[in-house]
Amino acid sequence: MCHFNTYDSGNILQTIIQVLLIQGAARLIFNYAYLKTKSIWTLYIIHLIFDLFFLFVIPILLNK
């Protein structure tokens, strides 16, 4: 729920569902990566790549 403010749409139920779906999907990816590598560093790198992608690549693509 630490990402709640990021997804806050004004409707608390809608926001909670959105957070759970998005974080749930991410958790599946993170869990799979951890099970394959047994390293928390893999999770850190995946999270960093996602963050950088959404911070830089998406805005660049949307501005074209």
mmCIF file of the N, C-alpha and C atoms, coordinates in Angstrom:
data_MODEL
# 
_entry.id   MODEL 
# 
loop_
_atom_site.group_PDB 
_atom_site.id 
_atom_site.type_symbol 
_atom_site.label_atom_id 
_atom_site.label_alt_id 
_atom_site.label_comp_id 
_atom_site.label_asym_id 
_atom_site.label_entity_id 
_atom_site.label_seq_id 
_atom_site.pdbx_PDB_ins_code 
_atom_site.Cartn_x 
_atom_site.Cartn_y 
_atom_site.Cartn_z 
_atom_site.occupancy 
_atom_site.B_iso_or_equiv 
_atom_site.pdbx_formal_charge 
_atom_site.auth_seq_id 
_atom_site.auth_comp_id 
_atom_site.auth_asym_id 
_atom_site.auth_atom_id 
_atom_site.pdbx_PDB_model_num 
ATOM 1   N N  . MET A 1 1  ? 0.820   -1.207  0.000   1.00 0.00 ? 1  MET A N  1 
ATOM 2   C CA . MET A 1 1  ? 0.000   0.000   0.000   1.00 0.00 ? 1  MET A CA 1 
ATOM 3   C C  . MET A 1 1  ? 0.861   1.266   0.000   1.00 0.00 ? 1  MET A C  1 
ATOM 4   N N  . CYS A 1 2  ? 2.183   1.100   -0.028  1.00 0.00 ? 2  CYS A N  1 
ATOM 5   C CA . CYS A 1 2  ? 3.037   2.292   -0.045  1.00 0.00 ? 2  CYS A CA 1 
ATOM 6   C C  . CYS A 1 2  ? 2.913   3.056   -1.357  1.00 0.00 ? 2  CYS A C  1 
ATOM 7   N N  . HIS A 1 3  ? 2.369   2.434   -2.403  1.00 0.00 ? 3  HIS A N  1 
ATOM 8   C CA . HIS A 1 3  ? 2.168   3.111   -3.689  1.00 0.00 ? 3  HIS A CA 1 
ATOM 9   C C  . HIS A 1 3  ? 0.768   3.707   -3.807  1.00 0.00 ? 3  HIS A C  1 
ATOM 10  N N  . PHE A 1 4  ? 0.003   3.713   -2.740  1.00 0.00 ? 4  PHE A N  1 
ATOM 11  C CA . PHE A 1 4  ? -1.391  4.171   -2.789  1.00 0.00 ? 4  PHE A CA 1 
ATOM 12  C C  . PHE A 1 4  ? -1.514  5.582   -3.354  1.00 0.00 ? 4  PHE A C  1 
ATOM 13  N N  . ASN A 1 5  ? -0.705  6.519   -2.872  1.00 0.00 ? 5  ASN A N  1 
ATOM 14  C CA . ASN A 1 5  ? -0.805  7.905   -3.343  1.00 0.00 ? 5  ASN A CA 1 
ATOM 15  C C  . ASN A 1 5  ? -0.483  8.047   -4.820  1.00 0.00 ? 5  ASN A C  1 
ATOM 16  N N  . THR A 1 6  ? 0.363   7.188   -5.338  1.00 0.00 ? 6  THR A N  1 
ATOM 17  C CA . THR A 1 6  ? 0.726   7.238   -6.749  1.00 0.00 ? 6  THR A CA 1 
ATOM 18  C C  . THR A 1 6  ? -0.483  6.955   -7.633  1.00 0.00 ? 6  THR A C  1 
ATOM 19  N N  . TYR A 1 7  ? -1.328  6.031   -7.223  1.00 0.00 ? 7  TYR A N  1 
ATOM 20  C CA . TYR A 1 7  ? -2.462  5.599   -8.041  1.00 0.00 ? 7  TYR A CA 1 
ATOM 21  C C  . TYR A 1 7  ? -3.785  6.200   -7.584  1.00 0.00 ? 7  TYR A C  1 
ATOM 22  N N  . ASP A 1 8  ? -3.761  7.107   -6.631  1.00 0.00 ? 8  ASP A N  1 
ATOM 23  C CA . ASP A 1 8  ? -4.993  7.665   -6.068  1.00 0.00 ? 8  ASP A CA 1 
ATOM 24  C C  . ASP A 1 8  ? -5.820  8.373   -7.138  1.00 0.00 ? 8  ASP A C  1 
ATOM 25  N N  . SER A 1 9  ? -7.030  7.873   -7.364  1.00 0.00 ? 9  SER A N  1 
ATOM 26  C CA . SER A 1 9  ? -7.904  8.438   -8.394  1.00 0.00 ? 9  SER A CA 1 
ATOM 27  C C  . SER A 1 9  ? -9.072  9.211   -7.790  1.00 0.00 ? 9  SER A C  1 
ATOM 28  N N  . GLY A 1 10 ? -9.118  9.315   -6.481  1.00 0.00 ? 10 GLY A N  1 
ATOM 29  C CA . GLY A 1 10 ? -10.222 9.991   -5.825  1.00 0.00 ? 10 GLY A CA 1 
ATOM 30  C C  . GLY A 1 10 ? -11.276 9.013   -5.325  1.00 0.00 ? 10 GLY A C  1 
ATOM 31  N N  . ASN A 1 11 ? -11.335 7.840   -5.917  1.00 0.00 ? 11 ASN A N  1 
ATOM 32  C CA . ASN A 1 11 ? -12.259 6.784   -5.505  1.00 0.00 ? 11 ASN A CA 1 
ATOM 33  C C  . ASN A 1 11 ? -11.438 5.725   -4.792  1.00 0.00 ? 11 ASN A C  1 
ATOM 34  N N  . ILE A 1 12 ? -11.640 5.581   -3.495  1.00 0.00 ? 12 ILE A N  1 
ATOM 35  C CA . ILE A 1 12 ? -10.776 4.706   -2.688  1.00 0.00 ? 12 ILE A CA 1 
ATOM 36  C C  . ILE A 1 12 ? -10.870 3.246   -3.128  1.00 0.00 ? 12 ILE A C  1 
ATOM 37  N N  . LEU A 1 13 ? -12.051 2.754   -3.446  1.00 0.00 ? 13 LEU A N  1 
ATOM 38  C CA . LEU A 1 13 ? -12.200 1.357   -3.855  1.00 0.00 ? 13 LEU A CA 1 
ATOM 39  C C  . LEU A 1 13 ? -11.508 1.108   -5.189  1.00 0.00 ? 13 LEU A C  1 
ATOM 40  N N  . GLN A 1 14 ? -11.699 2.012   -6.128  1.00 0.00 ? 14 GLN A N  1 
ATOM 41  C CA . GLN A 1 14 ? -11.056 1.892   -7.431  1.00 0.00 ? 14 GLN A CA 1 
ATOM 42  C C  . GLN A 1 14 ? -9.536  1.938   -7.286  1.00 0.00 ? 14 GLN A C  1 
ATOM 43  N N  . THR A 1 15 ? -9.061  2.811   -6.433  1.00 0.00 ? 15 THR A N  1 
ATOM 44  C CA . THR A 1 15 ? -7.618  2.943   -6.219  1.00 0.00 ? 15 THR A CA 1 
ATOM 45  C C  . THR A 1 15 ? -7.043  1.676   -5.599  1.00 0.00 ? 15 THR A C  1 
ATOM 46  N N  . ILE A 1 16 ? -7.706  1.121   -4.605  1.00 0.00 ? 16 ILE A N  1 
ATOM 47  C CA . ILE A 1 16 ? -7.225  -0.105  -3.962  1.00 0.00 ? 16 ILE A CA 1 
ATOM 48  C C  . ILE A 1 16 ? -7.184  -1.257  -4.962  1.00 0.00 ? 16 ILE A C  1 
ATOM 49  N N  . ILE A 1 17 ? -8.212  -1.392  -5.779  1.00 0.00 ? 17 ILE A N  1 
ATOM 50  C CA . ILE A 1 17 ? -8.239  -2.460  -6.788  1.00 0.00 ? 17 ILE A CA 1 
ATOM 51  C C  . ILE A 1 17 ? -7.098  -2.264  -7.785  1.00 0.00 ? 17 ILE A C  1 
ATOM 52  N N  . GLN A 1 18 ? -6.900  -1.034  -8.229  1.00 0.00 ? 18 GLN A N  1 
ATOM 53  C CA . GLN A 1 18 ? -5.829  -0.741  -9.179  1.00 0.00 ? 18 GLN A CA 1 
ATOM 54  C C  . GLN A 1 18 ? -4.464  -1.062  -8.578  1.00 0.00 ? 18 GLN A C  1 
ATOM 55  N N  . VAL A 1 19 ? -4.238  -0.652  -7.345  1.00 0.00 ? 19 VAL A N  1 
ATOM 56  C CA . VAL A 1 19 ? -2.960  -0.926  -6.682  1.00 0.00 ? 19 VAL A CA 1 
ATOM 57  C C  . VAL A 1 19 ? -2.742  -2.428  -6.560  1.00 0.00 ? 19 VAL A C  1 
ATOM 58  N N  . LEU A 1 20 ? -3.755  -3.143  -6.139  1.00 0.00 ? 20 LEU A N  1 
ATOM 59  C CA . LEU A 1 20 ? -3.615  -4.586  -5.966  1.00 0.00 ? 20 LEU A CA 1 
ATOM 60  C C  . LEU A 1 20 ? -3.342  -5.295  -7.286  1.00 0.00 ? 20 LEU A C  1 
ATOM 61  N N  . LEU A 1 21 ? -4.001  -4.861  -8.356  1.00 0.00 ? 21 LEU A N  1 
ATOM 62  C CA . LEU A 1 21 ? -3.772  -5.486  -9.657  1.00 0.00 ? 21 LEU A CA 1 
ATOM 63  C C  . LEU A 1 21 ? -2.371  -5.181  -10.185 1.00 0.00 ? 21 LEU A C  1 
ATOM 64  N N  . ILE A 1 22 ? -1.984  -3.927  -10.127 1.00 0.00 ? 22 ILE A N  1 
ATOM 65  C CA . ILE A 1 22 ? -0.666  -3.546  -10.636 1.00 0.00 ? 22 ILE A CA 1 
ATOM 66  C C  . ILE A 1 22 ? 0.443   -4.149  -9.782  1.00 0.00 ? 22 ILE A C  1 
ATOM 67  N N  . GLN A 1 23 ? 0.327   -4.021  -8.475  1.00 0.00 ? 23 GLN A N  1 
ATOM 68  C CA . GLN A 1 23 ? 1.354   -4.559  -7.592  1.00 0.00 ? 23 GLN A CA 1 
ATOM 69  C C  . GLN A 1 23 ? 1.343   -6.087  -7.604  1.00 0.00 ? 23 GLN A C  1 
ATOM 70  N N  . GLY A 1 24 ? 0.164   -6.663  -7.771  1.00 0.00 ? 24 GLY A N  1 
ATOM 71  C CA . GLY A 1 24 ? 0.067   -8.123  -7.856  1.00 0.00 ? 24 GLY A CA 1 
ATOM 72  C C  . GLY A 1 24 ? 0.782   -8.662  -9.086  1.00 0.00 ? 24 GLY A C  1 
ATOM 73  N N  . ALA A 1 25 ? 0.605   -7.986  -10.219 1.00 0.00 ? 25 ALA A N  1 
ATOM 74  C CA . ALA A 1 25 ? 1.288   -8.398  -11.450 1.00 0.00 ? 25 ALA A CA 1 
ATOM 75  C C  . ALA A 1 25 ? 2.796   -8.241  -11.299 1.00 0.00 ? 25 ALA A C  1 
ATOM 76  N N  . ALA A 1 26 ? 3.221   -7.132  -10.721 1.00 0.00 ? 26 ALA A N  1 
ATOM 77  C CA . ALA A 1 26 ? 4.652   -6.921  -10.496 1.00 0.00 ? 26 ALA A CA 1 
ATOM 78  C C  . ALA A 1 26 ? 5.204   -7.974  -9.546  1.00 0.00 ? 26 ALA A C  1 
ATOM 79  N N  . ARG A 1 27 ? 4.455   -8.306  -8.527  1.00 0.00 ? 27 ARG A N  1 
ATOM 80  C CA . ARG A 1 27 ? 4.901   -9.297  -7.542  1.00 0.00 ? 27 ARG A CA 1 
ATOM 81  C C  . ARG A 1 27 ? 5.109   -10.647 -8.209  1.00 0.00 ? 27 ARG A C  1 
ATOM 82  N N  . LEU A 1 28 ? 4.265   -11.020 -9.174  1.00 0.00 ? 28 LEU A N  1 
ATOM 83  C CA . LEU A 1 28 ? 4.448   -12.287 -9.884  1.00 0.00 ? 28 LEU A CA 1 
ATOM 84  C C  . LEU A 1 28 ? 5.786   -12.304 -10.630 1.00 0.00 ? 28 LEU A C  1 
ATOM 85  N N  . ILE A 1 29 ? 6.107   -11.194 -11.274 1.00 0.00 ? 29 ILE A N  1 
ATOM 86  C CA . ILE A 1 29 ? 7.378   -11.091 -11.989 1.00 0.00 ? 29 ILE A CA 1 
ATOM 87  C C  . ILE A 1 29 ? 8.543   -11.169 -11.010 1.00 0.00 ? 29 ILE A C  1 
ATOM 88  N N  . PHE A 1 30 ? 8.456   -10.437 -9.914  1.00 0.00 ? 30 PHE A N  1 
ATOM 89  C CA . PHE A 1 30 ? 9.528   -10.432 -8.919  1.00 0.00 ? 30 PHE A CA 1 
ATOM 90  C C  . PHE A 1 30 ? 9.693   -11.814 -8.282  1.00 0.00 ? 30 PHE A C  1 
ATOM 91  N N  . ASN A 1 31 ? 8.593   -12.451 -7.941  1.00 0.00 ? 31 ASN A N  1 
ATOM 92  C CA . ASN A 1 31 ? 8.669   -13.778 -7.323  1.00 0.00 ? 31 ASN A CA 1 
ATOM 93  C C  . ASN A 1 31 ? 9.308   -14.790 -8.272  1.00 0.00 ? 31 ASN A C  1 
ATOM 94  N N  . TYR A 1 32 ? 8.919   -14.739 -9.544  1.00 0.00 ? 32 TYR A N  1 
ATOM 95  C CA . TYR A 1 32 ? 9.490   -15.658 -10.527 1.00 0.00 ? 32 TYR A CA 1 
ATOM 96  C C  . TYR A 1 32 ? 10.999  -15.426 -10.654 1.00 0.00 ? 32 TYR A C  1 
ATOM 97  N N  . ALA A 1 33 ? 11.396  -14.156 -10.741 1.00 0.00 ? 33 ALA A N  1 
ATOM 98  C CA . ALA A 1 33 ? 12.821  -13.835 -10.862 1.00 0.00 ? 33 ALA A CA 1 
ATOM 99  C C  . ALA A 1 33 ? 13.598  -14.318 -9.641  1.00 0.00 ? 33 ALA A C  1 
ATOM 100 N N  . TYR A 1 34 ? 13.036  -14.131 -8.467  1.00 0.00 ? 34 TYR A N  1 
ATOM 101 C CA . TYR A 1 34 ? 13.721  -14.586 -7.253  1.00 0.00 ? 34 TYR A CA 1 
ATOM 102 C C  . TYR A 1 34 ? 13.846  -16.110 -7.223  1.00 0.00 ? 34 TYR A C  1 
ATOM 103 N N  . LEU A 1 35 ? 12.784  -16.797 -7.593  1.00 0.00 ? 35 LEU A N  1 
ATOM 104 C CA . LEU A 1 35 ? 12.825  -18.260 -7.574  1.00 0.00 ? 35 LEU A CA 1 
ATOM 105 C C  . LEU A 1 35 ? 13.864  -18.801 -8.559  1.00 0.00 ? 35 LEU A C  1 
ATOM 106 N N  . LYS A 1 36 ? 14.055  -18.100 -9.664  1.00 0.00 ? 36 LYS A N  1 
ATOM 107 C CA . LYS A 1 36 ? 15.040  -18.541 -10.649 1.00 0.00 ? 36 LYS A CA 1 
ATOM 108 C C  . LYS A 1 36 ? 16.475  -18.231 -10.234 1.00 0.00 ? 36 LYS A C  1 
ATOM 109 N N  . THR A 1 37 ? 16.692  -17.094 -9.569  1.00 0.00 ? 37 THR A N  1 
ATOM 110 C CA . THR A 1 37 ? 18.063  -16.659 -9.278  1.00 0.00 ? 37 THR A CA 1 
ATOM 111 C C  . THR A 1 37 ? 18.455  -16.781 -7.808  1.00 0.00 ? 37 THR A C  1 
ATOM 112 N N  . LYS A 1 38 ? 17.478  -16.828 -6.916  1.00 0.00 ? 38 LYS A N  1 
ATOM 113 C CA . LYS A 1 38 ? 17.727  -16.857 -5.462  1.00 0.00 ? 38 LYS A CA 1 
ATOM 114 C C  . LYS A 1 38 ? 18.538  -15.638 -5.006  1.00 0.00 ? 38 LYS A C  1 
ATOM 115 N N  . SER A 1 39 ? 18.318  -14.509 -5.686  1.00 0.00 ? 39 SER A N  1 
ATOM 116 C CA . SER A 1 39 ? 19.061  -13.295 -5.345  1.00 0.00 ? 39 SER A CA 1 
ATOM 117 C C  . SER A 1 39 ? 18.125  -12.101 -5.271  1.00 0.00 ? 39 SER A C  1 
ATOM 118 N N  . ILE A 1 40 ? 18.199  -11.364 -4.187  1.00 0.00 ? 40 ILE A N  1 
ATOM 119 C CA . ILE A 1 40 ? 17.387  -10.161 -4.035  1.00 0.00 ? 40 ILE A CA 1 
ATOM 120 C C  . ILE A 1 40 ? 17.878  -9.056  -4.966  1.00 0.00 ? 40 ILE A C  1 
ATOM 121 N N  . TRP A 1 41 ? 19.126  -9.134  -5.404  1.00 0.00 ? 41 TRP A N  1 
ATOM 122 C CA . TRP A 1 41 ? 19.673  -8.142  -6.323  1.00 0.00 ? 41 TRP A CA 1 
ATOM 123 C C  . TRP A 1 41 ? 18.951  -8.188  -7.664  1.00 0.00 ? 41 TRP A C  1 
ATOM 124 N N  . THR A 1 42 ? 18.502  -9.346  -8.078  1.00 0.00 ? 42 THR A N  1 
ATOM 125 C CA . THR A 1 42 ? 17.734  -9.461  -9.320  1.00 0.00 ? 42 THR A CA 1 
ATOM 126 C C  . THR A 1 42 ? 16.460  -8.643  -9.219  1.00 0.00 ? 42 THR A C  1 
ATOM 127 N N  . LEU A 1 43 ? 15.792  -8.720  -8.091  1.00 0.00 ? 43 LEU A N  1 
ATOM 128 C CA . LEU A 1 43 ? 14.561  -7.958  -7.890  1.00 0.00 ? 43 LEU A CA 1 
ATOM 129 C C  . LEU A 1 43 ? 14.840  -6.462  -7.927  1.00 0.00 ? 43 LEU A C  1 
ATOM 130 N N  . TYR A 1 44 ? 15.935  -6.063  -7.310  1.00 0.00 ? 44 TYR A N  1 
ATOM 131 C CA . TYR A 1 44 ? 16.328  -4.657  -7.300  1.00 0.00 ? 44 TYR A CA 1 
ATOM 132 C C  . TYR A 1 44 ? 16.578  -4.157  -8.729  1.00 0.00 ? 44 TYR A C  1 
ATOM 133 N N  . ILE A 1 45 ? 17.287  -4.936  -9.512  1.00 0.00 ? 45 ILE A N  1 
ATOM 134 C CA . ILE A 1 45 ? 17.606  -4.539  -10.892 1.00 0.00 ? 45 ILE A CA 1 
ATOM 135 C C  . ILE A 1 45 ? 16.344  -4.481  -11.742 1.00 0.00 ? 45 ILE A C  1 
ATOM 136 N N  . ILE A 1 46 ? 15.442  -5.443  -11.597 1.00 0.00 ? 46 ILE A N  1 
ATOM 137 C CA . ILE A 1 46 ? 14.185  -5.422  -12.348 1.00 0.00 ? 46 ILE A CA 1 
ATOM 138 C C  . ILE A 1 46 ? 13.364  -4.195  -11.969 1.00 0.00 ? 46 ILE A C  1 
ATOM 139 N N  . HIS A 1 47 ? 13.272  -3.903  -10.697 1.00 0.00 ? 47 HIS A N  1 
ATOM 140 C CA . HIS A 1 47 ? 12.524  -2.732  -10.233 1.00 0.00 ? 47 HIS A CA 1 
ATOM 141 C C  . HIS A 1 47 ? 13.142  -1.452  -10.787 1.00 0.00 ? 47 HIS A C  1 
ATOM 142 N N  . LEU A 1 48 ? 14.445  -1.367  -10.784 1.00 0.00 ? 48 LEU A N  1 
ATOM 143 C CA . LEU A 1 48 ? 15.147  -0.203  -11.317 1.00 0.00 ? 48 LEU A CA 1 
ATOM 144 C C  . LEU A 1 48 ? 14.879  -0.038  -12.816 1.00 0.00 ? 48 LEU A C  1 
ATOM 145 N N  . ILE A 1 49 ? 14.915  -1.139  -13.551 1.00 0.00 ? 49 ILE A N  1 
ATOM 146 C CA . ILE A 1 49 ? 14.643  -1.082  -15.000 1.00 0.00 ? 49 ILE A CA 1 
ATOM 147 C C  . ILE A 1 49 ? 13.216  -0.614  -15.258 1.00 0.00 ? 49 ILE A C  1 
ATOM 148 N N  . PHE A 1 50 ? 12.255  -1.152  -14.537 1.00 0.00 ? 50 PHE A N  1 
ATOM 149 C CA . PHE A 1 50 ? 10.864  -0.708  -14.689 1.00 0.00 ? 50 PHE A CA 1 
ATOM 150 C C  . PHE A 1 50 ? 10.730  0.777   -14.385 1.00 0.00 ? 50 PHE A C  1 
ATOM 151 N N  . ASP A 1 51 ? 11.329  1.222   -13.293 1.00 0.00 ? 51 ASP A N  1 
ATOM 152 C CA . ASP A 1 51 ? 11.242  2.633   -12.911 1.00 0.00 ? 51 ASP A CA 1 
ATOM 153 C C  . ASP A 1 51 ? 11.853  3.538   -13.969 1.00 0.00 ? 51 ASP A C  1 
ATOM 154 N N  . LEU A 1 52 ? 13.022  3.174   -14.452 1.00 0.00 ? 52 LEU A N  1 
ATOM 155 C CA . LEU A 1 52 ? 13.681  3.985   -15.471 1.00 0.00 ? 52 LEU A CA 1 
ATOM 156 C C  . LEU A 1 52 ? 12.888  3.992   -16.770 1.00 0.00 ? 52 LEU A C  1 
ATOM 157 N N  . PHE A 1 53 ? 12.309  2.838   -17.112 1.00 0.00 ? 53 PHE A N  1 
ATOM 158 C CA . PHE A 1 53 ? 11.499  2.748   -18.327 1.00 0.00 ? 53 PHE A CA 1 
ATOM 159 C C  . PHE A 1 53 ? 10.309  3.693   -18.246 1.00 0.00 ? 53 PHE A C  1 
ATOM 160 N N  . PHE A 1 54 ? 9.590   3.640   -17.145 1.00 0.00 ? 54 PHE A N  1 
ATOM 161 C CA . PHE A 1 54 ? 8.408   4.485   -17.009 1.00 0.00 ? 54 PHE A CA 1 
ATOM 162 C C  . PHE A 1 54 ? 8.753   5.953   -16.788 1.00 0.00 ? 54 PHE A C  1 
ATOM 163 N N  . LEU A 1 55 ? 9.935   6.219   -16.266 1.00 0.00 ? 55 LEU A N  1 
ATOM 164 C CA . LEU A 1 55 ? 10.350  7.595   -16.031 1.00 0.00 ? 55 LEU A CA 1 
ATOM 165 C C  . LEU A 1 55 ? 10.860  8.271   -17.301 1.00 0.00 ? 55 LEU A C  1 
ATOM 166 N N  . PHE A 1 56 ? 11.569  7.523   -18.148 1.00 0.00 ? 56 PHE A N  1 
ATOM 167 C CA . PHE A 1 56 ? 12.205  8.134   -19.317 1.00 0.00 ? 56 PHE A CA 1 
ATOM 168 C C  . PHE A 1 56 ? 11.617  7.702   -20.660 1.00 0.00 ? 56 PHE A C  1 
ATOM 169 N N  . VAL A 1 57 ? 11.435  6.415   -20.872 1.00 0.00 ? 57 VAL A N  1 
ATOM 170 C CA . VAL A 1 57 ? 11.043  5.919   -22.196 1.00 0.00 ? 57 VAL A CA 1 
ATOM 171 C C  . VAL A 1 57 ? 9.600   6.261   -22.523 1.00 0.00 ? 57 VAL A C  1 
ATOM 172 N N  . ILE A 1 58 ? 8.675   6.000   -21.620 1.00 0.00 ? 58 ILE A N  1 
ATOM 173 C CA . ILE A 1 58 ? 7.263   6.279   -21.881 1.00 0.00 ? 58 ILE A CA 1 
ATOM 174 C C  . ILE A 1 58 ? 7.032   7.756   -22.198 1.00 0.00 ? 58 ILE A C  1 
ATOM 175 N N  . PRO A 1 59 ? 7.536   8.710   -21.407 1.00 0.00 ? 59 PRO A N  1 
ATOM 176 C CA . PRO A 1 59 ? 7.340   10.121  -21.754 1.00 0.00 ? 59 PRO A CA 1 
ATOM 177 C C  . PRO A 1 59 ? 7.919   10.499  -23.119 1.00 0.00 ? 59 PRO A C  1 
ATOM 178 N N  . ILE A 1 60 ? 9.068   9.927   -23.467 1.00 0.00 ? 60 ILE A N  1 
ATOM 179 C CA . ILE A 1 60 ? 9.664   10.212  -24.770 1.00 0.00 ? 60 ILE A CA 1 
ATOM 180 C C  . ILE A 1 60 ? 8.776   9.703   -25.882 1.00 0.00 ? 60 ILE A C  1 
ATOM 181 N N  . LEU A 1 61 ? 8.242   8.496   -25.720 1.00 0.00 ? 61 LEU A N  1 
ATOM 182 C CA . LEU A 1 61 ? 7.361   7.916   -26.739 1.00 0.00 ? 61 LEU A CA 1 
ATOM 183 C C  . LEU A 1 61 ? 6.046   8.682   -26.864 1.00 0.00 ? 61 LEU A C  1 
ATOM 184 N N  . LEU A 1 62 ? 5.546   9.168   -25.754 1.00 0.00 ? 62 LEU A N  1 
ATOM 185 C CA . LEU A 1 62 ? 4.278   9.911   -25.784 1.00 0.00 ? 62 LEU A CA 1 
ATOM 186 C C  . LEU A 1 62 ? 4.416   11.286  -26.398 1.00 0.00 ? 62 LEU A C  1 
ATOM 187 N N  . ASN A 1 63 ? 5.619   11.847  -26.387 1.00 0.00 ? 63 ASN A N  1 
ATOM 188 C CA . ASN A 1 63 ? 5.843   13.171  -26.960 1.00 0.00 ? 63 ASN A CA 1 
ATOM 189 C C  . ASN A 1 63 ? 6.054   13.158  -28.467 1.00 0.00 ? 63 ASN A C  1 
ATOM 190 N N  . LYS A 1 64 ? 6.184   11.996  -29.064 1.00 0.00 ? 64 LYS A N  1 
ATOM 191 C CA . LYS A 1 64 ? 6.397   11.915  -30.519 1.00 0.00 ? 64 LYS A CA 1 
ATOM 192 C C  . LYS A 1 64 ? 5.105   12.058  -31.267 1.00 0.00 ? 64 LYS A C  1 
# 
